[in-house]
Amino acid sequence: MAVVADGMVFLFLLYAAMRSGRRWTQAAAAFQLLILATHYAFASNRELEQWAYVSAYYVWNIAVIAALLAGVIWRARRPLL
């Protein structure tokens, strides 16, 4: 179920990155793709430790949040007109 949700978030972020062309949307989409790669790596290789999967998953999630936060901060600093 988490893979489906992460896949949908990736598609949304990819759409946003393609439409806007801004760096922070591209970074968020790239980090979300790394989250999907983490799911795939753990599913294809069961010898990986659980802590490696969880720590990689959280690192990439924090990176997505940081990219989105950077976009919000950048937008707040721009003049409206």
MODELLER restraints for C-alpha pairs under 7 A, 6 or more apart:
rsr = mdl.restraints
at = mdl.atoms
rsr.add(forms.Gaussian(group=physical.xy_distance, feature=features.Distance(at['CA:3:A'], at['CA:39:A']), mean=6.95, stdev=0.5))
rsr.add(forms.Gaussian(group=physical.xy_distance, feature=features.Distance(at['CA:6:A'], at['CA:36:A']), mean=6.82, stdev=0.5))
rsr.add(forms.Gaussian(group=physical.xy_distance, feature=features.Distance(at['CA:7:A'], at['CA:36:A']), mean=7.00, stdev=0.5))
rsr.add(forms.Gaussian(group=physical.xy_distance, feature=features.Distance(at['CA:10:A'], at['CA:29:A']), mean=5.98, stdev=0.5))
rsr.add(forms.Gaussian(group=physical.xy_distance, feature=features.Distance(at['CA:10:A'], at['CA:32:A']), mean=5.59, stdev=0.5))
rsr.add(forms.Gaussian(group=physical.xy_distance, feature=features.Distance(at['CA:10:A'], at['CA:33:A']), mean=6.47, stdev=0.5))
rsr.add(forms.Gaussian(group=physical.xy_distance, feature=features.Distance(at['CA:13:A'], at['CA:25:A']), mean=6.61, stdev=0.5))
rsr.add(forms.Gaussian(group=physical.xy_distance, feature=features.Distance(at['CA:13:A'], at['CA:28:A']), mean=6.75, stdev=0.5))
rsr.add(forms.Gaussian(group=physical.xy_distance, feature=features.Distance(at['CA:13:A'], at['CA:29:A']), mean=4.99, stdev=0.5))
rsr.add(forms.Gaussian(group=physical.xy_distance, feature=features.Distance(at['CA:14:A'], at['CA:29:A']), mean=5.41, stdev=0.5))
rsr.add(forms.Gaussian(group=physical.xy_distance, feature=features.Distance(at['CA:16:A'], at['CA:25:A']), mean=6.37, stdev=0.5))
rsr.add(forms.Gaussian(group=physical.xy_distance, feature=features.Distance(at['CA:17:A'], at['CA:25:A']), mean=4.79, stdev=0.5))
rsr.add(forms.Gaussian(group=physical.xy_distance, feature=features.Distance(at['CA:17:A'], at['CA:26:A']), mean=4.95, stdev=0.5))
rsr.add(forms.Gaussian(group=physical.xy_distance, feature=features.Distance(at['CA:17:A'], at['CA:29:A']), mean=6.94, stdev=0.5))
rsr.add(forms.Gaussian(group=physical.xy_distance, feature=features.Distance(at['CA:24:A'], at['CA:67:A']), mean=5.38, stdev=0.5))
rsr.add(forms.Gaussian(group=physical.xy_distance, feature=features.Distance(at['CA:24:A'], at['CA:68:A']), mean=6.64, stdev=0.5))
rsr.add(forms.Gaussian(group=physical.xy_distance, feature=features.Distance(at['CA:24:A'], at['CA:70:A']), mean=6.79, stdev=0.5))
rsr.add(forms.Gaussian(group=physical.xy_distance, feature=features.Distance(at['CA:24:A'], at['CA:71:A']), mean=5.67, stdev=0.5))
rsr.add(forms.Gaussian(group=physical.xy_distance, feature=features.Distance(at['CA:27:A'], at['CA:67:A']), mean=6.24, stdev=0.5))
rsr.add(forms.Gaussian(group=physical.xy_distance, feature=features.Distance(at['CA:28:A'], at['CA:64:A']), mean=4.82, stdev=0.5))
rsr.add(forms.Gaussian(group=physical.xy_distance, feature=features.Distance(at['CA:28:A'], at['CA:67:A']), mean=5.39, stdev=0.5))
rsr.add(forms.Gaussian(group=physical.xy_distance, feature=features.Distance(at['CA:28:A'], at['CA:68:A']), mean=6.59, stdev=0.5))
rsr.add(forms.Gaussian(group=physical.xy_distance, feature=features.Distance(at['CA:31:A'], at['CA:60:A']), mean=5.77, stdev=0.5))
rsr.add(forms.Gaussian(group=physical.xy_distance, feature=features.Distance(at['CA:31:A'], at['CA:63:A']), mean=6.42, stdev=0.5))
rsr.add(forms.Gaussian(group=physical.xy_distance, feature=features.Distance(at['CA:31:A'], at['CA:64:A']), mean=5.67, stdev=0.5))
rsr.add(forms.Gaussian(group=physical.xy_distance, feature=features.Distance(at['CA:32:A'], at['CA:64:A']), mean=6.50, stdev=0.5))
rsr.add(forms.Gaussian(group=physical.xy_distance, feature=features.Distance(at['CA:34:A'], at['CA:60:A']), mean=6.71, stdev=0.5))
rsr.add(forms.Gaussian(group=physical.xy_distance, feature=features.Distance(at['CA:35:A'], at['CA:57:A']), mean=6.00, stdev=0.5))
rsr.add(forms.Gaussian(group=physical.xy_distance, feature=features.Distance(at['CA:35:A'], at['CA:60:A']), mean=5.95, stdev=0.5))
rsr.add(forms.Gaussian(group=physical.xy_distance, feature=features.Distance(at['CA:38:A'], at['CA:53:A']), mean=6.86, stdev=0.5))
rsr.add(forms.Gaussian(group=physical.xy_distance, feature=features.Distance(at['CA:38:A'], at['CA:56:A']), mean=6.99, stdev=0.5))
rsr.add(forms.Gaussian(group=physical.xy_distance, feature=features.Distance(at['CA:38:A'], at['CA:57:A']), mean=6.64, stdev=0.5))
rsr.add(forms.Gaussian(group=physical.xy_distance, feature=features.Distance(at['CA:42:A'], at['CA:48:A']), mean=6.47, stdev=0.5))
rsr.add(forms.Gaussian(group=physical.xy_distance, feature=features.Distance(at['CA:42:A'], at['CA:53:A']), mean=6.56, stdev=0.5))
